[in-house]
Amino acid sequence: MRKLSTLAIIAGLVTAMVTTGAQAQSNYPRQPGSSTATDPDCTDIMGFMRSVKPAEIQSFNGHRAVLIPVCEDGTMRTRNAYGSLFRDGNAELLRLPIASQPVMINALKARDYDQHDVVSVRFSANNGVILYVHQRDMR
């Protein structure tokens, strides 16, 4: 009787630990590039983007633009499956000012992008700008 009770308690504890461990593991955020059954949410990679006004782009006088490609590592089944990538970024109304900004457009052209490939814009320290880009296959 004592062995049966001990065995039942151990089995219950093991089941509880396995269930809790599985639930905890499912709560961790996905790492960029990790494989899942569905396509990744590319906007998770960028994080929160504050609104940027066209006037801020036009008045940018920095000398450095850094490009960060988003979801160009083959995680999407087709390059044309953008989902909400371009809508969720903050560059929707900034593409024309970006095209007229020499530092930004030169950085884009140097890596074979254009202003229409910009998904989101973030100003960085030391008077720089970060452009999140995704190469479209519409060209």
Residue frames as qw, qx, qy, qz and C-alpha x, y, z in Angstrom:
[[0.000, 0.885, 0.465, 0.000, 0.00, 0.00, 0.00],
 [0.311, -0.802, 0.099, 0.500, 2.80, 2.38, 0.91],
 [0.420, -0.148, 0.594, 0.670, 4.65, 1.64, -2.36],
 [0.227, 0.600, 0.673, 0.367, 1.51, 2.30, -4.39],
 [0.120, -0.939, -0.267, 0.178, 0.91, 5.65, -2.64],
 [0.390, -0.622, 0.319, 0.600, 4.52, 6.68, -3.14],
 [0.392, 0.125, 0.686, 0.599, 4.40, 5.72, -6.80],
 [0.126, 0.790, 0.572, 0.181, 1.16, 7.70, -7.31],
 [0.225, -0.903, -0.053, 0.363, 2.67, 10.81, -5.68],
 [0.414, -0.395, 0.500, 0.650, 5.84, 10.59, -7.80],
 [0.329, 0.393, 0.708, 0.485, 3.81, 10.11, -10.98],
 [0.006, 0.904, 0.427, -0.026, 1.68, 13.15, -10.09],
 [0.305, -0.794, 0.158, 0.501, 4.74, 15.32, -9.44],
 [0.425, -0.119, 0.628, 0.641, 6.41, 14.26, -12.70],
 [0.234, 0.632, 0.660, 0.331, 3.23, 15.02, -14.65],
 [0.114, -0.944, -0.236, 0.201, 2.91, 18.44, -13.01],
 [0.383, -0.619, 0.339, 0.596, 6.55, 19.29, -13.73],
 [0.393, 0.133, 0.689, 0.594, 6.32, 18.25, -17.38],
 [0.127, 0.788, 0.574, 0.185, 3.09, 20.21, -17.92],
 [0.220, -0.915, -0.064, 0.332, 4.46, 23.32, -16.21],
 [0.446, -0.404, 0.481, 0.637, 7.72, 23.09, -18.17],
 [0.345, 0.382, 0.687, 0.513, 5.86, 22.82, -21.49],
 [0.012, 0.909, 0.415, 0.035, 3.67, 25.81, -20.64],
 [0.340, -0.802, 0.133, 0.473, 6.66, 27.89, -19.59],
 [0.464, -0.139, 0.586, 0.650, 8.53, 27.02, -22.77],
 [0.268, 0.608, 0.633, 0.398, 5.60, 28.11, -24.95],
 [0.120, -0.944, -0.257, 0.169, 5.59, 31.54, -23.26],
 [0.468, -0.461, 0.292, 0.695, 9.14, 32.40, -24.34],
 [0.446, 0.771, -0.060, -0.450, 9.29, 34.79, -27.30],
 [0.894, 0.340, 0.189, 0.223, 10.53, 33.33, -30.56],
 [0.417, -0.540, 0.343, 0.646, 14.06, 34.09, -31.56],
 [0.488, 0.702, -0.197, -0.479, 14.45, 35.71, -34.99],
 [0.389, 0.489, -0.740, -0.249, 15.09, 33.03, -37.56],
 [0.351, -0.107, 0.891, -0.267, 13.70, 30.22, -35.42],
 [0.268, -0.074, -0.785, -0.554, 11.59, 27.74, -37.29],
 [0.431, 0.179, 0.600, -0.649, 7.89, 27.54, -36.60],
 [0.437, 0.382, 0.807, 0.109, 4.96, 26.05, -38.44],
 [0.303, 0.885, 0.352, 0.029, 3.95, 29.47, -39.76],
 [0.481, 0.564, -0.050, 0.669, 5.88, 32.38, -41.18],
 [0.418, -0.323, -0.436, 0.728, 7.44, 34.62, -38.52],
 [0.010, 0.947, 0.319, -0.020, 5.97, 37.96, -37.59],
 [0.623, 0.347, -0.033, 0.700, 8.65, 40.18, -39.05],
 [0.125, -0.807, 0.003, -0.577, 7.52, 43.21, -37.09],
 [0.801, -0.590, -0.071, 0.078, 8.60, 41.45, -33.88],
 [0.771, 0.091, -0.023, 0.630, 12.18, 41.83, -35.05],
 [0.203, 0.580, 0.030, 0.788, 11.89, 45.63, -35.22],
 [0.268, -0.373, -0.622, 0.634, 10.08, 46.10, -31.95],
 [0.067, 0.856, 0.445, -0.257, 8.12, 49.28, -31.21],
 [0.414, 0.223, 0.251, 0.846, 8.70, 52.09, -33.66],
 [0.014, 0.638, 0.347, -0.687, 7.76, 55.62, -32.71],
 [0.478, 0.798, 0.361, 0.070, 6.17, 57.83, -35.32],
 [0.432, -0.278, 0.248, 0.821, 8.58, 59.81, -37.46],
 [0.347, 0.817, 0.263, -0.377, 7.39, 62.90, -39.29],
 [0.707, 0.561, 0.197, 0.383, 8.44, 63.75, -42.85],
 [0.030, 0.956, -0.158, 0.246, 9.87, 67.04, -41.53],
 [0.658, -0.623, 0.414, 0.081, 12.24, 65.06, -39.26],
 [0.828, 0.164, 0.395, 0.361, 13.55, 63.17, -42.29],
 [0.433, 0.812, 0.133, 0.369, 13.94, 66.37, -44.31],
 [0.166, -0.925, 0.252, -0.230, 15.80, 68.10, -41.50],
 [0.925, -0.276, 0.134, 0.225, 18.12, 65.13, -40.87],
 [0.272, 0.895, -0.348, 0.058, 21.70, 66.40, -41.01],
 [0.753, -0.448, 0.476, 0.074, 23.52, 63.28, -39.87],
 [0.276, 0.652, -0.636, -0.306, 26.28, 61.58, -41.80],
 [0.033, -0.199, 0.979, -0.031, 25.46, 57.96, -41.04],
 [0.786, 0.031, -0.031, -0.616, 22.66, 55.67, -42.15],
 [0.189, -0.244, 0.950, -0.059, 22.67, 52.02, -41.10],
 [0.690, 0.056, -0.396, -0.602, 20.54, 49.45, -42.94],
 [0.357, -0.157, 0.873, -0.293, 19.06, 46.44, -41.16],
 [0.432, 0.000, -0.713, -0.552, 17.41, 43.85, -43.42],
 [0.543, -0.055, 0.564, -0.620, 14.15, 42.41, -42.07],
 [0.793, 0.207, 0.521, -0.239, 12.93, 38.91, -43.01],
 [0.571, 0.685, -0.374, -0.255, 15.34, 38.47, -45.88],
 [0.202, -0.502, 0.839, -0.053, 16.97, 35.35, -44.45],
 [0.372, 0.052, -0.863, -0.338, 14.67, 32.88, -46.18],
 [0.155, 0.143, 0.814, -0.541, 12.17, 32.66, -43.34],
 [0.577, 0.411, 0.168, -0.685, 9.37, 33.67, -45.66],
 [0.735, 0.210, 0.636, 0.106, 8.17, 31.08, -48.14],
 [0.514, 0.586, 0.347, 0.522, 8.15, 33.63, -50.93],
 [0.319, -0.085, -0.113, 0.937, 9.68, 37.07, -51.01],
 [0.191, -0.360, -0.364, -0.838, 6.33, 38.46, -52.09],
 [0.546, -0.564, -0.618, -0.056, 4.58, 37.31, -48.87],
 [0.168, 0.429, -0.308, 0.832, 5.06, 40.58, -47.01],
 [0.346, -0.548, -0.718, 0.256, 2.07, 40.20, -44.75],
 [0.144, -0.954, -0.262, -0.035, 1.72, 43.39, -42.75],
 [0.698, -0.186, -0.014, 0.691, 5.44, 44.18, -42.81],
 [0.257, 0.296, 0.192, 0.900, 5.14, 47.42, -44.79],
 [0.337, -0.708, -0.364, -0.504, 1.91, 48.51, -43.06],
 [0.702, -0.635, -0.284, 0.154, 3.16, 47.96, -39.50],
 [0.591, -0.037, -0.065, 0.804, 6.36, 49.95, -39.96],
 [0.061, -0.800, -0.282, 0.526, 6.48, 53.71, -39.64],
 [0.272, -0.297, 0.454, 0.795, 7.81, 54.49, -43.15],
 [0.383, 0.592, 0.704, 0.090, 4.50, 54.62, -45.02],
 [0.191, 0.957, 0.217, 0.005, 4.54, 58.41, -45.42],
 [0.390, -0.784, 0.314, 0.366, 8.33, 58.79, -45.32],
 [0.786, 0.151, 0.458, 0.388, 9.39, 57.29, -48.64],
 [0.399, 0.833, 0.166, 0.345, 9.34, 60.55, -50.61],
 [0.230, -0.935, 0.257, -0.083, 11.37, 62.47, -47.98],
 [0.776, -0.357, 0.456, 0.252, 13.81, 59.53, -47.77],
 [0.727, 0.460, 0.345, 0.377, 14.32, 59.69, -51.55],
 [0.236, 0.897, -0.004, 0.373, 15.28, 63.36, -51.28],
 [0.534, -0.793, 0.294, 0.002, 17.68, 62.80, -48.35],
 [0.523, 0.667, -0.530, -0.016, 21.20, 62.25, -49.82],
 [0.165, -0.467, 0.824, -0.275, 22.68, 60.31, -46.88],
 [0.686, 0.055, 0.617, -0.381, 19.76, 57.89, -46.72],
 [0.809, 0.529, 0.028, -0.256, 19.29, 57.33, -50.45],
 [0.357, 0.681, -0.639, 0.019, 23.05, 56.82, -50.99],
 [0.332, -0.318, 0.840, -0.288, 23.13, 54.20, -48.22],
 [0.777, 0.266, 0.441, -0.363, 20.15, 52.46, -49.78],
 [0.698, 0.659, -0.215, -0.181, 21.58, 52.49, -53.31],
 [0.051, 0.646, -0.758, 0.075, 24.96, 51.21, -52.06],
 [0.330, -0.110, 0.917, -0.197, 23.24, 47.98, -50.96],
 [0.139, -0.115, -0.800, -0.571, 20.83, 47.74, -53.92],
 [0.001, 0.595, 0.742, -0.309, 17.73, 49.07, -52.15],
 [0.036, 0.429, 0.241, 0.870, 15.52, 52.05, -52.82],
 [0.240, -0.180, 0.370, -0.879, 13.15, 54.19, -50.75],
 [0.758, -0.118, -0.248, -0.592, 10.28, 51.77, -51.42],
 [0.722, 0.020, -0.674, 0.155, 12.17, 48.97, -49.65],
 [0.043, 0.262, -0.568, 0.779, 12.25, 50.91, -46.36],
 [0.460, -0.465, -0.749, -0.100, 9.92, 49.36, -43.81],
 [0.475, -0.830, -0.279, 0.088, 10.70, 51.48, -40.78],
 [0.367, 0.637, -0.238, 0.635, 12.93, 54.35, -39.64],
 [0.654, -0.694, -0.233, 0.192, 14.55, 54.91, -36.26],
 [0.183, 0.864, -0.309, 0.353, 16.89, 57.73, -35.29],
 [0.864, -0.182, -0.327, 0.338, 19.96, 56.55, -33.43],
 [0.483, -0.780, 0.017, 0.398, 22.56, 58.08, -31.17],
 [0.434, -0.386, 0.386, 0.716, 25.32, 60.27, -32.55],
 [0.364, 0.603, -0.082, -0.705, 23.05, 61.88, -35.12],
 [0.009, 0.158, -0.897, -0.413, 22.51, 58.72, -37.19],
 [0.726, 0.120, 0.041, -0.676, 19.54, 56.89, -38.62],
 [0.319, -0.088, 0.943, 0.046, 18.61, 53.22, -38.83],
 [0.609, 0.249, -0.269, -0.703, 16.62, 52.11, -41.86],
 [0.571, 0.001, 0.811, -0.127, 14.88, 48.74, -41.62],
 [0.418, 0.445, -0.452, -0.651, 14.59, 47.39, -45.16],
 [0.694, 0.111, 0.707, -0.076, 13.02, 44.48, -47.01],
 [0.003, 0.286, -0.648, -0.706, 13.94, 43.81, -50.63],
 [0.691, 0.399, 0.330, -0.504, 10.78, 43.64, -52.69],
 [0.447, -0.034, 0.767, 0.459, 10.72, 41.49, -55.79],
 [0.414, 0.773, 0.430, -0.217, 8.54, 43.94, -57.71],
 [0.005, -0.763, 0.356, 0.539, 11.50, 45.49, -59.55]]
